[in-house]
């Protein structure tokens, strides 16, 4: 695993938002949206080649690498970590989280680290709610001021990157907050849950950001699902 730095940053205090695709791709949608819709520059990347598989194309195999992107918003003093997949091996996951935290601590004091993901609920009505977790009891008041409930005790572990990064940051005395949007479907992208998280995060950090593009993503997904249903129905009637 290798860190490539394209621009050296030194900031007295920064916030970090780091999340990767999970259930309903929520974590990936949020971090990608922030990186694309805030004024950011591409400052670094982490490349992982430690995959226990190879790709195959027409009988020719190649080693596989995954690149995770790091963006910086100067106006908001915000570092954003994003990517299109999760590490598949626990050892790779630990290395990724540790390397990211090592890097951000060279930039300056991390005021707060955020992550995000989907929160599976049996029934979601209206706009998906956001629930949260914190690394210190004192941080609960931040969620309360934004009317964000704590995740219930029925969830006793938060797995993979979007959970582990919060715990490892907390181990280094970095205040961390996890924001998780309600979803009722895990196999289809959930931009409305991501929208709720973006709105909650920007409210906490006092950042102005339009979320209408996430509504358009949702509408496009609905159209695609409907098209697939119609195509499937048409095929079932043939013969």
N, C-alpha and C positions, 0 to 999 in steps of 0.2 A: 504494500500500500504506500502510495507516494503523494505528498503534498506539493503542488505546483503553485507558486505565488507569482502573480502577474503585476501586482502593485503593492508596494509596502505601505501599510497603514499604521499610524500612531494616533490614537484618540484617547483622550483622558478617560472617557466613560462611554460605553456602547451598550446597546441592547442587541440580543441575538434571537432570531427566529429560525428554528431548525426542525423540519419535519419531512417525512418521506411517505409515499403511498402506503395505505393500509386498507382496512375495510372500507369499501366504497371509494377508495382512492382519496379519501378526505385530506389526509395530511399532505399528500403530494399536490393536490389542487390548491391548498392554502398557500404553501410556500412558493409554488410556481406563480400564483396570482400576485403575491406581494412583490416578487422579483421582477415581474413583467409590467406591473402597473404603478409601481413607485419609480421615481427617477433613480436608477441604480447603475452601477458599473460592475463589470465582471472582474473580480480582483484575485480569485484563486480557485483551485479545483483540487479534489482528491480523487486519485485514480486507483482502483482496486483491480488487481489481476488474479487474486487468490480465489478462483472459482473451481469447484470440484467437477467441472464439466467442460466440454468444448462445443463449438458450433459446428454444424454440418451443412454443407451446401454442395449438392451434386456429387456427394461422395468425398468431398475435400473438407477436412477438419481444420479448425483454427482455434487458438486459445482465445479466451473471452476476457474482456475488461469492462469495468463499469466506471463511469465518470460522474462525480457529484459536484455540482456547481455552487460557488460561493459569490454572492453579490453584496455590494455595499451601497446604502443610501446615505449620502453625506448630509443631506438636509435633515434627515431623521436620526442620524447616528445609529443606524440599524444595519446589522449584518444578517444576511438571509442565506440559509443553507437549504438546497433543494436537490432533487434527483427524480428519476423515473422508476426506481425499484428499491427494494430492501435487500440488504445482505442476507444470504441464505445460511451462512454458517455462524454460530455463536462467536467463535474466535474473531472472525472478520468484523462482526458487529461491534465487539468491544474495541477493536483496533480503530474502527471508523469513528466511534464516539470519542475515544481518548485523543485521537489525532486532531479532531475538530476542536475539542476543548483546549488542547495544547496551543493550537493556532490562535484562537480568539483571545487567549490570555496573553499572547505576545503583543496584541494590538493595544490593549489598555484594560482598565477595570471593567468587568462585565457587570453592569448594573442589574440586569435581569435576563434570564434565558427562557424562551417560550418554546413549547412544542404543541402539536395539534394532531387530532385524529378523529376517527368515527367512534360513536358510542351506540352500540346496538341496543335498540329498544323494541319491544313487541309492537307497539303502536305509536306512531308519530302523527299528531294532528297540528295543523297550522305550521308556522315557520319553525324549523328545528331549534330546540333549545340548546344552549351551550352549558355544559357542566365542567367543573375544573378540579384540579388537584394542585397542591403546592408543596414545596420542599421544606417550608417552615410554617409553624402554626400562625406566626405573625402575619403571614402573607394572605391569610384567609380574608382579611378585611378588604384587600384589593378586589377580590372576587365579589364580596358582598356589596361594595359600592357600585358595581356594574350589574347587580342583580343576577350574578352567576352562582348557581347552586353547586355544592360539592358533589362529586361522584359518590353514589351510594356504596355502602359496605358490601353490597352483593358483588361488586367488582373488587376482588382482592389482589389482583395483579394486572399490570399494564405491560404488555410484551413488546419486544423488538425495539426498533430505533426510537419511536416516538415516546416510549416509556423509559427505556434505559438511559437516554440522554439526560432526562430530568434527574434521575437518581445519581448518575455520575457527576453531573454538574453540582448537585447538592453536596456530594461528598467533598467537593473542592470549595465549599462555602460560597457557591454561586447561587443566588436566589433563582428558583426556577418555578415556572407555572405551566401546567398542561391544560389546554382548552380542547374539549371534545364535544363535537356536534352530534346530535341525535340522528340516527339512521335506522330504517327498518329493512333495508335491502343492502346486502354486502357485495353482490356481484356486478352491480351497475354503479357507475360513477355518481356521486352525490354532491353536486355543486351547491345545492341549497344549504346543506350542512356546513360546507366550506364558507358560504356567504355569512352565515351566522357567526362563525368563528372569526372571520375577517372583521366583521363589524364590532365584535367584542374586543378583539385585540387592538384595533385602531382607537376604540374609545378609551381603553386603559392607557395607551401610549400617546393619546392626543394627536393622532395622525389623521389627516383628511384623505379619504380614498373612496372613489365611486365603486359600487359593487354591481352595477347593472349588467356588466359583461357576464357575471355568474348566472344571472337570470337567463341570458341568452344561451349559455351552455346548457342549462336545464331544459329549455325549450327544444334545443337541438337533440338532446338525448331522448326526450319524449317522442319527438318525430321519428327518430331512428327505431325506437322500440315498437312504435305503431307500424312502421313499414315492415319490420321483421315479422310482426304478428300477421299482417296481411299477406305477406309472402308465404309464410308457413301455412296459413289457411288455404291459400290458393293451391299449394302443392298437395295438401291433404285431400283436395277434391278431385284431383286428376286421377283417372283410371278407376 
